[in-house]
Amino acid sequence: MAQPKRKQSKQRSRKRRGANQFKVPQLAKDPTDGTQFRPHRVNPANGLYRGRQVVDVEV
């Protein structure tokens, strides 16, 4: 098995691991009722997508 010629620095390892951090999901605000939901998806609170009723939601 191949062996590294030089020791990998702490900074290089931390840069690599820092790129894999979890990110907070971006949220869009619904103009009708102000609820927040993931963009480009149906709003689970009211069933609207791009201003049209797509899913029947029982309130």
N, CA, C and O atoms as a Tripos MOL2 file, in Angstrom:
@<TRIPOS>MOLECULE
protein
  236   235    59     0     0
PROTEIN
NO_CHARGES

@<TRIPOS>ATOM
      1 N           0.8390   -1.1740    0.0000 N.3       1 MET1
      2 CA          0.0000    0.0000    0.0000 C.3       1 MET1
      3 C           0.8870    1.2410    0.0000 C.2       1 MET1
      4 O           1.9450    1.2580    0.6280 O.2       1 MET1
      5 N           0.4490    2.2710   -0.7050 N.am      2 ALA2
      6 CA          1.2540    3.4780   -0.8340 C.3       2 ALA2
      7 C           1.2890    4.2510    0.4710 C.2       2 ALA2
      8 O           0.3120    4.2670    1.2200 O.2       2 ALA2
      9 N           2.4060    4.8840    0.7350 N.am      3 GLN3
     10 CA          2.5850    5.6780    1.9370 C.3       3 GLN3
     11 C           2.7930    7.1410    1.5470 C.2       3 GLN3
     12 O           3.4310    7.4150    0.5300 O.2       3 GLN3
     13 N           2.2700    8.0890    2.3320 N.am      4 PRO4
     14 CA          2.4890    9.4970    2.0150 C.3       4 PRO4
     15 C           3.9470    9.8810    2.2460 C.2       4 PRO4
     16 O           4.5960    9.3860    3.1670 O.2       4 PRO4
     17 N           4.4490   10.7750    1.3920 N.am      5 LYS5
     18 CA          5.8380   11.1960    1.5300 C.3       5 LYS5
     19 C           6.0030   12.2150    2.6490 C.2       5 LYS5
     20 O           7.0610   12.2870    3.2740 O.2       5 LYS5
     21 N           4.9560   13.0050    2.9050 N.am      6 ARG6
     22 CA          5.0380   14.0290    3.9390 C.3       6 ARG6
     23 C           3.8010   13.9760    4.8280 C.2       6 ARG6
     24 O           2.7370   13.5050    4.4260 O.2       6 ARG6
     25 N           3.9770   14.4760    6.0490 N.am      7 LYS7
     26 CA          2.8580   14.5390    6.9890 C.3       7 LYS7
     27 C           1.8480   15.5870    6.5010 C.2       7 LYS7
     28 O           2.2140   16.6860    6.0850 O.2       7 LYS7
     29 N           0.5870   15.2140    6.5650 N.am      8 GLN8
     30 CA         -0.4510   16.1610    6.1770 C.3       8 GLN8
     31 C          -0.6820   17.1400    7.3230 C.2       8 GLN8
     32 O          -0.8530   16.7370    8.4740 O.2       8 GLN8
     33 N          -0.6850   18.4290    6.9960 N.am      9 SER9
     34 CA         -0.7770   19.4440    8.0450 C.3       9 SER9
     35 C          -2.1770   19.4740    8.6600 C.2       9 SER9
     36 O          -3.1500   19.0280    8.0520 O.2       9 SER9
     37 N          -2.2520   20.0060    9.8690 N.am     10 LYS10
     38 CA         -3.5380   20.1430   10.5560 C.3      10 LYS10
     39 C          -4.4640   21.0720    9.7850 C.2      10 LYS10
     40 O          -5.6700   20.8420    9.7010 O.2      10 LYS10
     41 N          -3.8770   22.1280    9.2230 N.am     11 GLN11
     42 CA         -4.6820   23.0940    8.4830 C.3      11 GLN11
     43 C          -5.3340   22.4390    7.2700 C.2      11 GLN11
     44 O          -6.5040   22.6890    6.9810 O.2      11 GLN11
     45 N          -4.5860   21.6090    6.5670 N.am     12 ARG12
     46 CA         -5.1220   20.9480    5.3750 C.3      12 ARG12
     47 C          -6.2460   19.9820    5.7430 C.2      12 ARG12
     48 O          -7.2590   19.9090    5.0470 O.2      12 ARG12
     49 N          -6.0660   19.2390    6.8390 N.am     13 SER13
     50 CA         -7.1080   18.3110    7.2860 C.3      13 SER13
     51 C          -8.3630   19.0580    7.6960 C.2      13 SER13
     52 O          -9.4730   18.6320    7.3780 O.2      13 SER13
     53 N          -8.1960   20.1630    8.3970 N.am     14 ARG14
     54 CA         -9.3500   20.9270    8.8730 C.3      14 ARG14
     55 C         -10.0930   21.6030    7.7320 C.2      14 ARG14
     56 O         -11.3150   21.7460    7.7900 O.2      14 ARG14
     57 N          -9.3690   22.0210    6.6890 N.am     15 LYS15
     58 CA        -10.0270   22.6000    5.5150 C.3      15 LYS15
     59 C         -10.9160   21.5660    4.8410 C.2      15 LYS15
     60 O         -12.0310   21.8710    4.4180 O.2      15 LYS15
     61 N         -10.4200   20.3590    4.7450 N.am     16 ARG16
     62 CA        -11.1830   19.2840    4.1060 C.3      16 ARG16
     63 C         -12.4270   18.9520    4.9250 C.2      16 ARG16
     64 O         -13.5160   18.7920    4.3730 O.2      16 ARG16
     65 N         -12.2620   18.8490    6.2350 N.am     17 ARG17
     66 CA        -13.4000   18.5010    7.0860 C.3      17 ARG17
     67 C         -14.3960   19.6480    7.1840 C.2      17 ARG17
     68 O         -15.5920   19.4140    7.3560 O.2      17 ARG17
     69 N         -13.9200   20.8830    7.0760 N.am     18 GLY18
     70 CA        -14.8020   22.0370    7.1600 C.3      18 GLY18
     71 C         -15.7340   22.1610    5.9680 C.2      18 GLY18
     72 O         -16.7890   22.7870    6.0670 O.2      18 GLY18
     73 N         -15.3530   21.5670    4.8370 N.am     19 ALA19
     74 CA        -16.1880   21.6430    3.6430 C.3      19 ALA19
     75 C         -17.3880   20.7160    3.7370 C.2      19 ALA19
     76 O         -18.3230   20.8480    2.9460 O.2      19 ALA19
     77 N         -17.3900   19.7820    4.6810 N.am     20 ASN20
     78 CA        -18.4610   18.8020    4.7860 C.3      20 ASN20
     79 C         -19.4680   19.1350    5.8740 C.2      20 ASN20
     80 O         -20.2330   18.2640    6.2890 O.2      20 ASN20
     81 N         -19.4870   20.3620    6.3400 N.am     21 GLN21
     82 CA        -20.4020   20.7270    7.4160 C.3      21 GLN21
     83 C         -21.8350   20.7830    6.8990 C.2      21 GLN21
     84 O         -22.0720   21.0640    5.7240 O.2      21 GLN21
     85 N         -22.7840   20.5140    7.7870 N.am     22 PHE22
     86 CA        -24.1940   20.6180    7.4450 C.3      22 PHE22
     87 C         -24.5790   22.0840    7.3680 C.2      22 PHE22
     88 O         -24.0750   22.9090    8.1300 O.2      22 PHE22
     89 N         -25.4720   22.4030    6.4460 N.am     23 LYS23
     90 CA        -25.9400   23.7670    6.2820 C.3      23 LYS23
     91 C         -27.4040   23.8450    6.6810 C.2      23 LYS23
     92 O         -28.1580   22.8890    6.4950 O.2      23 LYS23
     93 N         -27.8010   24.9750    7.2260 N.am     24 VAL24
     94 CA        -29.1970   25.1940    7.5920 C.3      24 VAL24
     95 C         -30.0040   25.3190    6.3000 C.2      24 VAL24
     96 O         -29.6010   26.0560    5.4000 O.2      24 VAL24
     97 N         -31.1380   24.6160    6.1870 N.am     25 PRO25
     98 CA        -31.9130   24.7110    4.9430 C.3      25 PRO25
     99 C         -32.4840   26.1090    4.7440 C.2      25 PRO25
    100 O         -32.9230   26.7550    5.6950 O.2      25 PRO25
    101 N         -32.4720   26.5670    3.4980 N.am     26 GLN26
    102 CA        -33.0290   27.8620    3.1680 C.3      26 GLN26
    103 C         -34.5470   27.7630    3.1820 C.2      26 GLN26
    104 O         -35.1080   26.7610    2.7390 O.2      26 GLN26
    105 N         -35.2080   28.7830    3.6830 N.am     27 LEU27
    106 CA        -36.6560   28.7850    3.7780 C.3      27 LEU27
    107 C         -37.2220   29.9780    3.0250 C.2      27 LEU27
    108 O         -36.6560   31.0710    3.0340 O.2      27 LEU27
    109 N         -38.3650   29.7360    2.3660 N.am     28 ALA28
    110 CA        -39.0810   30.8020    1.6840 C.3      28 ALA28
    111 C         -40.3010   31.1630    2.5170 C.2      28 ALA28
    112 O         -40.8130   30.3310    3.2670 O.2      28 ALA28
    113 N         -40.7720   32.4070    2.3890 N.am     29 LYS29
    114 CA        -41.9290   32.8650    3.1520 C.3      29 LYS29
    115 C         -43.1380   32.9020    2.2300 C.2      29 LYS29
    116 O         -43.0800   33.4750    1.1420 O.2      29 LYS29
    117 N         -44.2280   32.2920    2.6640 N.am     30 ASP30
    118 CA        -45.4570   32.2580    1.8780 C.3      30 ASP30
    119 C         -46.1240   33.6240    1.9390 C.2      30 ASP30
    120 O         -46.3660   34.1320    3.0340 O.2      30 ASP30
    121 N         -46.4320   34.2380    0.7880 N.am     31 PRO31
    122 CA        -47.0390   35.5740    0.8180 C.3      31 PRO31
    123 C         -48.4780   35.5850    1.3320 C.2      31 PRO31
    124 O         -48.9610   36.6240    1.7820 O.2      31 PRO31
    125 N         -49.1720   34.4390    1.2720 N.am     32 THR32
    126 CA        -50.5790   34.4350    1.6960 C.3      32 THR32
    127 C         -50.7240   34.3990    3.2140 C.2      32 THR32
    128 O         -51.4690   35.2000    3.7790 O.2      32 THR32
    129 N         -50.0170   33.4730    3.8900 N.am     33 ASP33
    130 CA        -50.1990   33.3610    5.3370 C.3      33 ASP33
    131 C         -48.9060   33.5450    6.1270 C.2      33 ASP33
    132 O         -48.9400   33.5130    7.3570 O.2      33 ASP33
    133 N         -47.7720   33.7340    5.4620 N.am     34 GLY34
    134 CA        -46.5330   34.0420    6.1610 C.3      34 GLY34
    135 C         -45.7850   32.8400    6.7180 C.2      34 GLY34
    136 O         -44.7670   33.0180    7.3880 O.2      34 GLY34
    137 N         -46.2560   31.6200    6.4640 N.am     35 THR35
    138 CA        -45.5340   30.4450    6.9480 C.3      35 THR35
    139 C         -44.2680   30.2350    6.1420 C.2      35 THR35
    140 O         -44.1760   30.6590    4.9890 O.2      35 THR35
    141 N         -43.2980   29.5810    6.7500 N.am     36 GLN36
    142 CA        -42.0420   29.3180    6.0590 C.3      36 GLN36
    143 C         -42.0040   27.8800    5.5830 C.2      36 GLN36
    144 O         -42.4720   26.9770    6.2760 O.2      36 GLN36
    145 N         -41.4340   27.6630    4.3700 N.am     37 PHE37
    146 CA        -41.3520   26.3290    3.7870 C.3      37 PHE37
    147 C         -40.1360   26.2670    2.8840 C.2      37 PHE37
    148 O         -39.5560   27.3000    2.5490 O.2      37 PHE37
    149 N         -39.7440   25.0620    2.4870 N.am     38 ARG38
    150 CA        -38.6020   24.8890    1.5930 C.3      38 ARG38
    151 C         -38.9700   25.3880    0.2010 C.2      38 ARG38
    152 O         -40.0580   25.0770   -0.2840 O.2      38 ARG38
    153 N         -38.1000   26.1530   -0.4580 N.am     39 PRO39
    154 CA        -38.4310   26.6680   -1.7820 C.3      39 PRO39
    155 C         -38.5230   25.5470   -2.8260 C.2      39 PRO39
    156 O         -37.8790   24.5060   -2.6940 O.2      39 PRO39
    157 N         -39.3230   25.7780   -3.8480 N.am     40 HIS40
    158 CA        -39.5550   24.8410   -4.9520 C.3      40 HIS40
    159 C         -40.2450   23.5670   -4.4920 C.2      40 HIS40
    160 O         -40.0870   22.5150   -5.1100 O.2      40 HIS40
    161 N         -41.0040   23.6570   -3.4160 N.am     41 ARG41
    162 CA        -41.7590   22.5170   -2.8980 C.3      41 ARG41
    163 C         -43.1390   23.0040   -2.4770 C.2      41 ARG41
    164 O         -43.3550   24.2010   -2.2880 O.2      41 ARG41
    165 N         -44.0670   22.0700   -2.3320 N.am     42 VAL42
    166 CA        -45.4080   22.4120   -1.8790 C.3      42 VAL42
    167 C         -45.3360   22.8400   -0.4140 C.2      42 VAL42
    168 O         -44.6380   22.2210    0.3900 O.2      42 VAL42
    169 N         -46.0590   23.8960   -0.0790 N.am     43 ASN43
    170 CA        -46.1150   24.3530    1.3000 C.3      43 ASN43
    171 C         -46.9580   23.3570    2.0900 C.2      43 ASN43
    172 O         -48.1420   23.2030    1.7900 O.2      43 ASN43
    173 N         -46.3990   22.6770    3.0830 N.am     44 PRO44
    174 CA        -47.1720   21.6770    3.8150 C.3      44 PRO44
    175 C         -48.2620   22.2780    4.6970 C.2      44 PRO44
    176 O         -49.1920   21.5720    5.0850 O.2      44 PRO44
    177 N         -48.1690   23.5640    5.0200 N.am     45 ALA45
    178 CA        -49.1560   24.1750    5.8950 C.3      45 ALA45
    179 C         -50.4910   24.3970    5.1860 C.2      45 ALA45
    180 O         -51.5520   24.1990    5.7790 O.2      45 ALA45
    181 N         -50.4390   24.8150    3.8980 N.am     46 ASN46
    182 CA        -51.6900   25.1160    3.2120 C.3      46 ASN46
    183 C         -51.8500   24.4060    1.8680 C.2      46 ASN46
    184 O         -52.9010   24.5250    1.2400 O.2      46 ASN46
    185 N         -50.8340   23.6700    1.4110 N.am     47 GLY47
    186 CA        -50.9450   22.9080    0.1720 C.3      47 GLY47
    187 C         -50.8050   23.7200   -1.0970 C.2      47 GLY47
    188 O         -51.1840   23.2500   -2.1700 O.2      47 GLY47
    189 N         -50.2640   24.9440   -1.0040 N.am     48 LEU48
    190 CA        -50.1040   25.7860   -2.1840 C.3      48 LEU48
    191 C         -48.7240   25.6070   -2.8040 C.2      48 LEU48
    192 O         -47.7330   25.4080   -2.1010 O.2      48 LEU48
    193 N         -48.6780   25.6830   -4.1470 N.am     49 TYR49
    194 CA        -47.4060   25.6980   -4.8620 C.3      49 TYR49
    195 C         -47.5370   26.7240   -5.9710 C.2      49 TYR49
    196 O         -48.3720   26.5740   -6.8630 O.2      49 TYR49
    197 N         -46.7210   27.7650   -5.9220 N.am     50 ARG50
    198 CA        -46.7210   28.8590   -6.8920 C.3      50 ARG50
    199 C         -48.1060   29.4760   -7.0430 C.2      50 ARG50
    200 O         -48.5380   29.7930   -8.1510 O.2      50 ARG50
    201 N         -48.8020   29.6420   -5.9130 N.am     51 GLY51
    202 CA        -50.0880   30.3160   -5.9230 C.3      51 GLY51
    203 C         -51.2710   29.4390   -6.2730 C.2      51 GLY51
    204 O         -52.4020   29.9230   -6.2950 O.2      51 GLY51
    205 N         -51.0450   28.1510   -6.5490 N.am     52 ARG52
    206 CA        -52.1450   27.2510   -6.9090 C.3      52 ARG52
    207 C         -52.3100   26.2000   -5.8270 C.2      52 ARG52
    208 O         -51.3370   25.7710   -5.2080 O.2      52 ARG52
    209 N         -53.5550   25.7880   -5.6060 N.am     53 GLN53
    210 CA        -53.8510   24.7290   -4.6410 C.3      53 GLN53
    211 C         -53.5050   23.4010   -5.2840 C.2      53 GLN53
    212 O         -54.1080   23.0260   -6.2900 O.2      53 GLN53
    213 N         -52.5420   22.6840   -4.7200 N.am     54 VAL54
    214 CA        -52.0700   21.4260   -5.2980 C.3      54 VAL54
    215 C         -52.4740   20.2450   -4.4260 C.2      54 VAL54
    216 O         -52.8590   19.1940   -4.9370 O.2      54 VAL54
    217 N         -52.3870   20.4170   -3.1140 N.am     55 VAL55
    218 CA        -52.6630   19.3420   -2.1740 C.3      55 VAL55
    219 C         -53.7840   19.7980   -1.2440 C.2      55 VAL55
    220 O         -53.7700   20.9270   -0.7530 O.2      55 VAL55
    221 N         -54.7490   18.9190   -1.0050 N.am     56 ASP56
    222 CA        -55.8000   19.2290   -0.0360 C.3      56 ASP56
    223 C         -55.2630   18.9970    1.3650 C.2      56 ASP56
    224 O         -54.8390   17.8930    1.7050 O.2      56 ASP56
    225 N         -55.2850   20.0470    2.1740 N.am     57 VAL57
    226 CA        -54.7900   19.9750    3.5470 C.3      57 VAL57
    227 C         -55.9620   20.1830    4.4800 C.2      57 VAL57
    228 O         -56.6790   21.1780    4.3750 O.2      57 VAL57
    229 N         -56.1600   19.2450    5.3960 N.am     58 GLU58
    230 CA        -57.2390   19.3980    6.3600 C.3      58 GLU58
    231 C         -56.7730   20.2420    7.5300 C.2      58 GLU58
    232 O         -55.7380   19.9700    8.1390 O.2      58 GLU58
    233 N         -57.5480   21.2650    7.8340 N.am     59 VAL59
    234 CA        -57.1700   22.1930    8.9130 C.3      59 VAL59
    235 C         -57.9820   21.9030   10.1430 C.2      59 VAL59
    236 O         -57.8180   22.5720   11.1640 O.2      59 VAL59
@<TRIPOS>BOND
     1     1     2 1
     2     2     3 1
     3     3     4 2
     4     3     5 am
     5     5     6 1
     6     6     7 1
     7     7     8 2
     8     7     9 am
     9     9    10 1
    10    10    11 1
    11    11    12 2
    12    11    13 am
    13    13    14 1
    14    14    15 1
    15    15    16 2
    16    15    17 am
    17    17    18 1
    18    18    19 1
    19    19    20 2
    20    19    21 am
    21    21    22 1
    22    22    23 1
    23    23    24 2
    24    23    25 am
    25    25    26 1
    26    26    27 1
    27    27    28 2
    28    27    29 am
    29    29    30 1
    30    30    31 1
    31    31    32 2
    32    31    33 am
    33    33    34 1
    34    34    35 1
    35    35    36 2
    36    35    37 am
    37    37    38 1
    38    38    39 1
    39    39    40 2
    40    39    41 am
    41    41    42 1
    42    42    43 1
    43    43    44 2
    44    43    45 am
    45    45    46 1
    46    46    47 1
    47    47    48 2
    48    47    49 am
    49    49    50 1
    50    50    51 1
    51    51    52 2
    52    51    53 am
    53    53    54 1
    54    54    55 1
    55    55    56 2
    56    55    57 am
    57    57    58 1
    58    58    59 1
    59    59    60 2
    60    59    61 am
    61    61    62 1
    62    62    63 1
    63    63    64 2
    64    63    65 am
    65    65    66 1
    66    66    67 1
    67    67    68 2
    68    67    69 am
    69    69    70 1
    70    70    71 1
    71    71    72 2
    72    71    73 am
    73    73    74 1
    74    74    75 1
    75    75    76 2
    76    75    77 am
    77    77    78 1
    78    78    79 1
    79    79    80 2
    80    79    81 am
    81    81    82 1
    82    82    83 1
    83    83    84 2
    84    83    85 am
    85    85    86 1
    86    86    87 1
    87    87    88 2
    88    87    89 am
    89    89    90 1
    90    90    91 1
    91    91    92 2
    92    91    93 am
    93    93    94 1
    94    94    95 1
    95    95    96 2
    96    95    97 am
    97    97    98 1
    98    98    99 1
    99    99   100 2
   100    99   101 am
   101   101   102 1
   102   102   103 1
   103   103   104 2
   104   103   105 am
   105   105   106 1
   106   106   107 1
   107   107   108 2
   108   107   109 am
   109   109   110 1
   110   110   111 1
   111   111   112 2
   112   111   113 am
   113   113   114 1
   114   114   115 1
   115   115   116 2
   116   115   117 am
   117   117   118 1
   118   118   119 1
   119   119   120 2
   120   119   121 am
   121   121   122 1
   122   122   123 1
   123   123   124 2
   124   123   125 am
   125   125   126 1
   126   126   127 1
   127   127   128 2
   128   127   129 am
   129   129   130 1
   130   130   131 1
   131   131   132 2
   132   131   133 am
   133   133   134 1
   134   134   135 1
   135   135   136 2
   136   135   137 am
   137   137   138 1
   138   138   139 1
   139   139   140 2
   140   139   141 am
   141   141   142 1
   142   142   143 1
   143   143   144 2
   144   143   145 am
   145   145   146 1
   146   146   147 1
   147   147   148 2
   148   147   149 am
   149   149   150 1
   150   150   151 1
   151   151   152 2
   152   151   153 am
   153   153   154 1
   154   154   155 1
   155   155   156 2
   156   155   157 am
   157   157   158 1
   158   158   159 1
   159   159   160 2
   160   159   161 am
   161   161   162 1
   162   162   163 1
   163   163   164 2
   164   163   165 am
   165   165   166 1
   166   166   167 1
   167   167   168 2
   168   167   169 am
   169   169   170 1
   170   170   171 1
   171   171   172 2
   172   171   173 am
   173   173   174 1
   174   174   175 1
   175   175   176 2
   176   175   177 am
   177   177   178 1
   178   178   179 1
   179   179   180 2
   180   179   181 am
   181   181   182 1
   182   182   183 1
   183   183   184 2
   184   183   185 am
   185   185   186 1
   186   186   187 1
   187   187   188 2
   188   187   189 am
   189   189   190 1
   190   190   191 1
   191   191   192 2
   192   191   193 am
   193   193   194 1
   194   194   195 1
   195   195   196 2
   196   195   197 am
   197   197   198 1
   198   198   199 1
   199   199   200 2
   200   199   201 am
   201   201   202 1
   202   202   203 1
   203   203   204 2
   204   203   205 am
   205   205   206 1
   206   206   207 1
   207   207   208 2
   208   207   209 am
   209   209   210 1
   210   210   211 1
   211   211   212 2
   212   211   213 am
   213   213   214 1
   214   214   215 1
   215   215   216 2
   216   215   217 am
   217   217   218 1
   218   218   219 1
   219   219   220 2
   220   219   221 am
   221   221   222 1
   222   222   223 1
   223   223   224 2
   224   223   225 am
   225   225   226 1
   226   226   227 1
   227   227   228 2
   228   227   229 am
   229   229   230 1
   230   230   231 1
   231   231   232 2
   232   231   233 am
   233   233   234 1
   234   234   235 1
   235   235   236 2
@<TRIPOS>SUBSTRUCTURE
     1 MET1         2 RESIDUE 1 A MET
     2 ALA2         6 RESIDUE 1 A ALA
     3 GLN3        10 RESIDUE 1 A GLN
     4 PRO4        14 RESIDUE 1 A PRO
     5 LYS5        18 RESIDUE 1 A LYS
     6 ARG6        22 RESIDUE 1 A ARG
     7 LYS7        26 RESIDUE 1 A LYS
     8 GLN8        30 RESIDUE 1 A GLN
     9 SER9        34 RESIDUE 1 A SER
    10 LYS10       38 RESIDUE 1 A LYS
    11 GLN11       42 RESIDUE 1 A GLN
    12 ARG12       46 RESIDUE 1 A ARG
    13 SER13       50 RESIDUE 1 A SER
    14 ARG14       54 RESIDUE 1 A ARG
    15 LYS15       58 RESIDUE 1 A LYS
    16 ARG16       62 RESIDUE 1 A ARG
    17 ARG17       66 RESIDUE 1 A ARG
    18 GLY18       70 RESIDUE 1 A GLY
    19 ALA19       74 RESIDUE 1 A ALA
    20 ASN20       78 RESIDUE 1 A ASN
    21 GLN21       82 RESIDUE 1 A GLN
    22 PHE22       86 RESIDUE 1 A PHE
    23 LYS23       90 RESIDUE 1 A LYS
    24 VAL24       94 RESIDUE 1 A VAL
    25 PRO25       98 RESIDUE 1 A PRO
    26 GLN26      102 RESIDUE 1 A GLN
    27 LEU27      106 RESIDUE 1 A LEU
    28 ALA28      110 RESIDUE 1 A ALA
    29 LYS29      114 RESIDUE 1 A LYS
    30 ASP30      118 RESIDUE 1 A ASP
    31 PRO31      122 RESIDUE 1 A PRO
    32 THR32      126 RESIDUE 1 A THR
    33 ASP33      130 RESIDUE 1 A ASP
    34 GLY34      134 RESIDUE 1 A GLY
    35 THR35      138 RESIDUE 1 A THR
    36 GLN36      142 RESIDUE 1 A GLN
    37 PHE37      146 RESIDUE 1 A PHE
    38 ARG38      150 RESIDUE 1 A ARG
    39 PRO39      154 RESIDUE 1 A PRO
    40 HIS40      158 RESIDUE 1 A HIS
    41 ARG41      162 RESIDUE 1 A ARG
    42 VAL42      166 RESIDUE 1 A VAL
    43 ASN43      170 RESIDUE 1 A ASN
    44 PRO44      174 RESIDUE 1 A PRO
    45 ALA45      178 RESIDUE 1 A ALA
    46 ASN46      182 RESIDUE 1 A ASN
    47 GLY47      186 RESIDUE 1 A GLY
    48 LEU48      190 RESIDUE 1 A LEU
    49 TYR49      194 RESIDUE 1 A TYR
    50 ARG50      198 RESIDUE 1 A ARG
    51 GLY51      202 RESIDUE 1 A GLY
    52 ARG52      206 RESIDUE 1 A ARG
    53 GLN53      210 RESIDUE 1 A GLN
    54 VAL54      214 RESIDUE 1 A VAL
    55 VAL55      218 RESIDUE 1 A VAL
    56 ASP56      222 RESIDUE 1 A ASP
    57 VAL57      226 RESIDUE 1 A VAL
    58 GLU58      230 RESIDUE 1 A GLU
    59 VAL59      234 RESIDUE 1 A VAL
